[in-house]
């Protein structure tokens, strides 16, 4: 759940337990989020990326055994404004990242 265009309600400063803001860019690295938050973080990130008129974004989920990748791609499959997605290029995360094209 979003608190404004610049941050997520679900993120907390580990020092004091207060929400903090995340700058929305064309790339998000999910390594800093708890696995249980990935689905809502990706949903919120995509909404904010669309508001900023990003056409292409990169979601870094890591290689691992593919659980995070499958969560990310299940969100992408259900998001009406996602045009297509693919693995990152060899030097851009390869299968540890997903490149997403948003509909104009």
Residue pairs with C-beta under 8 A, 6 or more apart in sequence:
1 8
1 9
1 10
1 40
1 44
2 8
2 9
2 44
2 47
2 48
3 9
3 19
4 21
5 24
5 48
5 51
5 52
6 21
6 22
6 23
6 24
7 19
7 20
7 21
7 22
8 19
8 21
8 22
8 41
8 44
9 19
10 37
10 40
10 41
10 44
11 19
11 20
11 22
11 33
12 18
12 19
12 20
13 19
13 20
24 45
24 48
24 49
24 52
26 49
26 54
26 56
26 57
26 58
27 57
27 58
27 59
27 60
28 41
28 42
28 45
28 57
28 58
28 59
28 60
29 60
30 38
30 41
30 42
30 59
30 60
30 61
30 62
30 68
30 72
31 60
31 62
33 41
35 67
35 68
38 61
38 68
38 71
38 72
39 71
39 74
39 75
42 59
42 71
42 72
42 75
42 76
43 75
43 79
45 57
45 59
46 57
46 75
46 76
46 79
46 81
46 82
46 100
46 102
49 57
49 102
50 81
50 102
54 102
55 101
55 102
55 104
56 99
56 100
56 101
56 102
57 99
57 100
57 102
58 88
58 92
58 93
58 97
58 98
58 99
58 100
59 72
59 97
59 98
59 100
60 93
60 96
60 97
61 68
61 69
61 71
61 72
61 96
61 97
61 98
62 68
62 69
62 96
63 94
63 95
63 96
69 95
69 96
69 98
72 98
73 85
73 98
76 82
76 85
76 98
76 100
81 102
81 103
82 100
82 101
82 102
82 103
83 101
83 102
83 103
84 100
84 101
85 98
85 99
85 100
85 101
86 98
86 99
87 93
87 94
87 95
87 97
87 98
87 99
88 94
88 95
88 96
88 97
88 98
88 99
89 99
92 99
